[in-house]
Every structure is written in C-alpha cells, then in structure tokens.
Amino acid sequence: MHKQECELNAFKIVSRIIRGRFPRLKICLLLDSLYANGPVLDICEELKFNYFIVREAGSMKTVGEDCDGLMKLPDHVGKNHLFERFHDGKGKFIEKTYNFFNDIDYHGRKVNIIRFEEIRESCSKSGEPETKITRWEWIVKDEITKKHVAEKSARARLRWEEEDQFNTAECRGFNMRHDYSRNPTAQMAWVVLLNVAIGLEHLFIYNTISVKLRKKMPIMKFMEDLFHEIRFRCRNKIDHSVNYLRNIQFRFSQIRKAKTWIKIEQPG
C-alpha cells in the first residue's frame, strides 16, 4: 500500500514537472491498472497527455459492466469488432480479436476502451498441441476505429518491454527488491549502477559466442551459470585467459528483424 501510494503521489508531481519542461512535446503514457482512476485521467486531460491505461476487473467496474452490455447488442460485431488470423512462419497460428467501445461514461468523463484477446496455437517438443491465450483491456484517449484498433493495441503492448527490464532487475540476479537507502542521491547512484550492470549483462548474453553456447538453454539458467563463473572463478585464471590478453572489438550487427545481436571480432 505504501508503494502504491507513493506511485500515485509521485505521478501528480512528476507529470507536471515533465510538462513544464517540455510544454510542446507530444507525450503518450503507457500505464498499468494502478492508474485507472478519475484523478489520473483528469491530469492527463489537463496536461494534454495521450495515454493507454490497463483496466483490470477490479478497476473502474462500471466501465467494464457497460462494455459487457454493449458486446451483447446485435450490431456490435459489425461495427466494433475485428478478427485476424495468420501464420507467423514459425509453426504458430495466431488469432487476434479486438472489441472496442467509444464514449463510455465514467463519472461524467468519456473514455474509450479496447478489449484484446490473442490465441497462439503451436506444437510442443513432444508433438502435443499447445494453446496460449492472452487477454488485455486498455483505456484509450483517442477515438477507436476498425482501421486503427490493431495499431493502437500494438502501441499499448509496448509497455511490456519496460516491464521485462524491471523483471530482469528484480528476478534475474540483480536483487532490485530492496532499495537499501532512502537518500535520493544514494538511490540515484544505485539505479545508475544497476542499469550499467544490466547493460553489461546484455553484452554478454547476446553476443554471438554466448548465443551459440546458450542455444536453447533458458536465460535464467544461463545467467546463473554466468554469475557463478564470474564470482567463483580464480582471478589468476581470468587474468591469464587467452581472450583477456587480446584486443577484442564489440560491434553491433543487424542479423534478424527487430533483434540486434553483438558480433565479437578478434584481430588476427
């Protein structure tokens, strides 16, 4: 409760500071369900922020009830529904279903809602069929149409790149679960060092040598082995290793679409 209270109070202060420093910048906020409430919507309208806010079952209940009722109307599928099915080229069939609603009333405010469901069908290593279902719902500022609903949903899902980095910092060996100090300067130094460590970790696990060694090993297991080697390897062996004595160049090379790997070249 203390953490959530701090987040909401910080949003009221920081949002105005950001808008004051960048008065003409177009800003779009990607927020979790903690921010699905009237005061946050009012601040976004006041400061002219675009936004995609996750709505879960426990937040803004009247909005969910209104959407449930609208989905039962006979003309909903024709006007406010979009269905896509395609093959991703990697043995998976993907079905995406979009339901959207404009001008839903919430305590005198008008909100727009996207309901999204994704079903991924594939085969496991044993040949058994596997089905993964993902469901999300977002509060959206702009009016939603069939033409733009898929694009808006893709933008809303970008928040999970940030969430994945927080998950890495908390659960993959960096121990971000404890703040260690309430001093602002100490906290900032800790966060900067933490991000430097995450950057170095990415250099290690995504270079071509590590990718070949890791193969299909889960990243968590690979990270545990890597940290164990760094922590318990004898210092003399590191200082006298062949790679340590050579000049190594780190170069970024685009190998796959939407993914950047790091290529290591050793002169000579």
C-alpha positions in Angstrom: 0.0 0.0 0.0 2.9 2.4 0.8 4.5 1.7 -2.6 1.2 2.3 -4.5 0.5 5.5 -2.6 4.0 6.8 -3.4 3.5 6.0 -7.1 0.2 7.9 -7.3 1.5 10.9 -5.4 4.7 10.9 -7.5 2.6 10.8 -10.7 0.8 14.0 -9.7 4.1 15.8 -9.1 6.3 14.4 -11.8 3.8 14.7 -14.6 3.5 18.4 -14.1 7.3 18.8 -13.9 7.7 16.9 -17.2 5.0 19.0 -18.9 6.6 22.2 -17.5 10.0 21.3 -19.0 8.5 20.1 -22.3 5.4 22.2 -22.9 5.0 21.4 -26.6 6.3 17.8 -26.7 3.8 15.1 -27.7 3.7 12.5 -24.9 1.9 9.2 -24.7 1.8 7.4 -21.3 1.7 3.6 -21.0 0.3 2.9 -17.5 -0.7 -0.2 -15.5 -4.1 -0.7 -13.8 -3.0 1.3 -10.7 -3.6 4.5 -12.7 -7.0 3.5 -14.0 -8.9 6.1 -12.0 -10.6 9.5 -12.4 -7.9 11.8 -10.9 -5.2 10.4 -13.3 -7.5 10.8 -16.3 -8.1 14.4 -15.2 -4.4 15.1 -15.0 -3.8 13.6 -18.5 -6.5 15.8 -20.0 -5.2 18.9 -18.2 -1.6 18.3 -19.4 -2.6 17.1 -22.8 -1.1 13.6 -22.5 -2.1 10.8 -24.7 -2.4 7.5 -22.8 -3.0 3.8 -22.8 -4.0 2.6 -19.3 -4.6 -1.1 -18.4 -8.0 -1.8 -16.9 -8.4 -4.9 -14.8 -11.6 -6.4 -13.3 -11.2 -4.5 -10.0 -10.8 -1.0 -11.5 -13.5 1.2 -12.9 -16.1 -1.5 -12.6 -19.0 0.5 -14.2 -16.9 0.8 -17.4 -16.5 -2.9 -17.5 -20.2 -3.5 -17.0 -21.1 -1.1 -19.7 -18.8 -2.8 -22.2 -20.2 -6.2 -21.2 -23.7 -4.9 -22.1 -22.6 -3.4 -25.4 -21.0 -6.6 -26.5 -24.4 -8.3 -26.3 -26.0 -5.9 -28.8 -26.7 -7.4 -32.2 -24.8 -4.7 -34.2 -21.7 -4.9 -32.1 -19.8 -7.4 -34.2 -20.4 -5.5 -37.4 -19.3 -2.1 -36.0 -17.0 -2.6 -33.1 -15.3 -5.9 -33.7 -12.2 -7.0 -35.6 -10.8 -10.6 -36.1 -7.4 -11.5 -37.5 -5.9 -15.0 -38.1 -2.5 -15.6 -39.6 0.6 -17.9 -39.6 3.8 -16.4 -38.2 6.1 -18.6 -40.3 7.5 -20.4 -37.3 4.8 -23.1 -36.9 2.4 -21.0 -34.9 -1.1 -19.9 -35.8 -2.2 -16.6 -34.2 -5.7 -15.4 -33.7 -6.3 -11.8 -32.6 -9.7 -10.5 -31.6 -10.4 -6.8 -30.9 -13.6 -5.3 -29.4 -13.7 -1.6 -28.9 -16.0 0.9 -27.4 -16.2 4.7 -27.7 -17.6 7.4 -25.3 -18.2 5.1 -22.3 -19.4 7.3 -19.4 -17.4 7.2 -16.2 -18.4 9.7 -13.5 -19.0 12.5 -16.1 -16.0 11.6 -18.2 -15.9 9.9 -21.6 -13.5 7.1 -22.0 -12.7 4.7 -24.9 -11.9 1.0 -24.3 -10.1 -1.7 -26.3 -10.6 -5.4 -25.4 -7.9 -7.6 -26.9 -7.6 -11.4 -27.0 -4.7 -13.3 -28.6 -4.6 -17.1 -29.1 -1.3 -18.7 -30.2 -1.5 -22.3 -31.3 1.7 -24.4 -31.7 3.2 -27.8 -31.1 5.4 -28.7 -28.1 8.7 -30.6 -28.5 6.8 -33.8 -27.9 4.4 -33.0 -30.7 1.5 -32.2 -28.4 -0.6 -29.1 -29.4 -0.2 -26.1 -27.2 -2.5 -23.1 -26.9 -1.6 -19.8 -25.2 -4.3 -17.3 -24.5 -3.6 -13.6 -23.7 -6.3 -11.1 -22.8 -5.8 -7.3 -22.2 -8.0 -4.3 -21.8 -6.9 -0.7 -22.2 -8.4 2.8 -21.6 -7.5 4.9 -24.6 -7.8 8.7 -25.1 -8.4 8.9 -28.8 -11.5 7.6 -30.6 -11.1 4.0 -31.8 -12.0 2.7 -35.3 -11.5 -0.6 -37.1 -8.8 0.9 -39.2 -6.6 1.8 -36.2 -7.6 -0.6 -33.4 -4.8 -3.1 -34.2 -2.2 -0.3 -34.3 -3.3 1.1 -31.0 -3.2 -2.3 -29.4 0.3 -2.8 -30.6 1.3 0.6 -29.1 -0.3 -0.3 -25.8 1.6 -3.6 -25.5 5.0 -1.8 -25.8 4.8 -1.3 -22.0 5.9 -4.9 -21.5 9.4 -4.1 -22.8 9.8 -1.8 -19.8 8.1 -4.4 -17.5 10.6 -7.1 -18.8 13.5 -4.9 -17.8 12.1 -4.4 -14.3 11.6 -8.2 -14.1 15.3 -8.7 -15.1 16.4 -6.2 -12.4 14.2 -7.9 -9.8 14.4 -11.6 -10.5 17.4 -12.4 -12.7 20.3 -11.8 -10.3 20.4 -8.0 -9.8 18.4 -8.0 -6.5 16.4 -4.8 -7.1 13.8 -5.9 -4.5 15.5 -3.8 -1.8 16.2 0.0 -2.0 18.9 -0.1 0.6 18.7 3.7 1.2 16.0 6.4 1.3 18.6 9.1 0.5 17.8 10.5 -3.0 21.4 10.8 -4.1 22.2 7.2 -2.9 19.1 5.9 -4.7 20.1 7.6 -8.0 23.6 6.2 -7.8 22.2 2.8 -7.1 19.8 2.9 -10.1 22.5 4.1 -12.5 24.9 1.3 -11.4 22.1 -1.2 -11.7 21.4 -0.1 -15.3 25.1 -0.3 -16.1 25.1 -3.9 -14.8 22.1 -4.8 -16.9 23.8 -3.3 -20.0 26.9 -5.4 -19.4 24.8 -8.4 -18.9 23.1 -7.9 -22.3 26.6 -7.5 -23.9 27.5 -11.0 -22.5 24.3 -13.0 -23.2 23.6 -11.5 -26.7 27.0 -11.7 -28.3 27.4 -14.4 -30.9 29.6 -16.6 -28.8 27.1 -16.7 -25.9 24.2 -17.3 -28.3 26.0 -20.4 -29.7 26.9 -21.6 -26.2 23.4 -21.0 -24.7 21.5 -22.5 -27.7 18.1 -23.5 -26.1 19.2 -23.1 -22.5 16.8 -20.8 -20.6 18.2 -17.3 -20.0 17.7 -17.7 -16.2 19.9 -20.8 -16.1 22.5 -19.2 -18.4 22.6 -16.2 -16.1 23.0 -18.3 -13.0 25.9 -20.1 -14.6 27.5 -16.9 -15.8 27.3 -15.2 -12.4 28.7 -18.3 -10.8 31.7 -18.3 -13.2 32.4 -14.6 -12.5 32.0 -14.9 -8.7 34.0 -18.1 -8.1 36.5 -18.3 -11.0 40.0 -17.9 -9.8 41.3 -14.3 -10.5 44.6 -15.7 -11.9 42.8 -17.7 -14.5 40.8 -14.7 -15.6 44.0 -12.5 -15.8 45.8 -15.1 -17.9 43.0 -16.2 -20.2 43.6 -16.0 -23.9 40.7 -13.6 -24.6 41.7 -11.3 -21.7 45.2 -10.8 -23.3 43.8 -9.9 -26.7 42.2 -6.8 -28.1 38.5 -7.6 -28.6 36.2 -5.4 -30.6 32.4 -5.3 -29.9 30.4 -4.5 -33.0 26.7 -4.4 -33.4 25.4 -6.2 -36.5 21.7 -6.5 -37.6 21.1 -10.2 -38.2 17.4 -10.7 -37.5 14.4 -8.5 -37.9 13.7 -6.5 -34.7 16.7 -8.0 -32.9 20.2 -6.7 -32.7 23.0 -9.1 -31.8 26.5 -8.3 -30.9 29.4 -9.6 -33.0 32.8 -10.2 -31.5 35.9 -10.0 -33.7 39.4 -10.8 -32.6 42.1 -9.1 -34.8 44.4 -11.6 -36.4 
